[in-house]
Amino acid sequence: MNLREALEEVRGEFEEGAMVISSAQDRTLEEEILASDEVRQVWVEWGEVIQDDVSVPATHVLFLDEDGYMLRDGSGMSVVSARDYGRLGR
């Protein structure tokens, strides 16, 4: 699945105001969808984000290489609700 398709699918799981946490910069899910391309291939999985003593549910979008394997360089992004984003202190 490409990045834009994945983010649009993830949008259905969250209320408005969901946040995308990434190594580059945090921004709203809507901003990330507008900036995403339809070329980059990704894998989506569900898990959590842990910061200090706080753990919140998240959807992880992991980038794939040209052979379809997950990149192991820490790249990717996590989507969390606006409320949980606040709980993380971000």
LOZAKE-724652 format. One record per residue: x, y, z of N, C-alpha, C in turn. Coordinates in steps of 0.1 Angstrom, whole numbers, m for minus. Layout:
BEGIN
      nx      ny      nz     cax     cay     caz      cx      cy      cz
       X       Y       Z       X       Y       Z       X       Y       Z
...
END
This chain:
BEGIN
      nx      ny      nz     cax     cay     caz      cx      cy      cz
       9     m12       0       0       0       0       9      12       0
       5      23      m7      13      35      m7      10      44       5
      19      53       8      18      62      20       4      69      21
       0      75      10     m13      83      10     m25      74      13
     m25      62       7     m36      52      10     m36      48      24
     m24      45      29     m23      41      43     m28      52      53
     m24      64      51     m28      75      60     m43      78      59
     m48      77      47     m63      79      45     m71      68      52
     m66      56      52     m72      44      59     m71      46      74
     m60      51      79     m58      53      93     m67      64      98
     m69      74      90     m78      85      94     m91      80      98
     m97      70      93    m110      64      97    m110      59     111
     m98      56     117     m97      51     130     m96      61     141
     m94      74     137     m92      85     147    m101      96     145
    m104     103     156    m112     115     156    m104     126     150
    m110     137     146    m103     148     140     m93     153     150
     m82     158     144     m71     163     153     m60     153     156
     m61     141     150     m50     131     153     m37     136     148
     m26     132     155     m13     137     153      m4     126     148
       5     130     139      15     121     134      29     124     140
      34     115     147      47     116     153      58     110     144
      68     118     140      79     112     132      92     119     136
     103     113     131     116     119     134     118     133     128
     111     136     117     113     149     110     106     160     118
      93     158     120      85     168     127      71     162     130
      65     166     141      51     162     144      42     172     137
      31     166     131      21     175     125       7     167     125
      m3     174     122     m16     168     122     m17     157     111
     m26     147     112     m27     137     102     m32     143      89
     m40     153      89     m45     160      77     m33     166      70
     m24     173      77     m13     179      71      m4     168      64
      m2     157      71       6     146      66       0     140      54
     m13     138      53     m19     133      41     m17     142      29
     m18     155      32     m16     165      21      m2     164      16
       7     162      24      22     162      21      27     148      16
      19     138      17      23     124      14      23     122      m1
      30     112      m6      30     109     m20      24      95     m22
      22      92     m34      16      79     m37      26      69     m42
      39      72     m40      50      63     m45      55      55     m34
      58      61     m22      64      54     m11      55      43      m6
      61      31      m5      53      19       0      55      17      15
      45      13      21      45      13      36      38       0      41
      40      m3      53      33     m14      61      27      m7      73
      15     m11      76       7      m5      87       5     m16      98
       9     m12     111       6     m21     122       2     m13     134
      m5     m20     143     m10     m13     155      m1     m17     167
       0      m7     175       9      m9     187       7       2     197
      18       7     202      17      18     212      29      27     211
      28      39     216      39      48     218      42      49     233
      54      48     237      57      49     251      67      61     252
      64      70     261      72      81     265      72      83     280
      84      82     286      85      82     300      76      71     306
      67      74     315      58      64     320      44      63     314
      43      70     303      30      70     296      30      61     283
      20      53     282      18      45     270       5      47     264
       5      50     251      m8      53     244      m9      44     232
     m21      40     228     m23      32     215     m19      41     203
     m13      34     193      m9      41     181     m10      32     169
     m11      38     158     m10      31     145       4      35     139
      12      25     136      25      27     131      25      25     116
      31      35     109      33      34      94      48      33      92
      52      21      87      66      18      85      70      18      71
      80      24      67      85      25      53      91      12      48
      89       8      36      94      m4      30     105       0      20
     115      m9      18     125      m7       7     119     m11      m6
     127     m11     m16     123     m14     m30     119     m29     m31
     124     m37     m22     121     m51     m23     109     m55     m14
     103     m45      m7      91     m48       1      95     m51      16
     107     m50      20     111     m52      34     111     m39      42
     108     m41      55     107     m29      64     121     m24      65
     123     m10      64     135      m4      67     138      m5      82
     151      m7      85     155      m9      99     163       3     104
     160      15      97     167      27     101     160      36     110
     149      31     116     141      39     125     131      49     118
     131      48     105     122      57      98     108      52      99
      98      60      98      84      57      99      77      67     107
      65      65     110      57      75     118      46      67     126
      42      74     136      31      68     144      20      78     145
       8      73     144      m4      82     145     m11      79     159
     m14      90     166     m20      89     179     m32     100     179
     m41      98     188     m52     107     190     m47     120     195
     m54     131     193     m50     144     199     m49     144     214
     m59     137     220     m59     135     235     m46     128     240
     m43     117     233     m31     109     237     m18     117     234
     m18     124     223      m7     133     220      m4     142     232
     m14     148     237     m13     157     249      m8     149     261
     m13     137     263      m8     128     274       6     125     273
      12     125     261      26     122     259      34     135     263
      28     146     265      35     158     268      42     165     256
      36     162     244      41     168     232      34     180     228
END
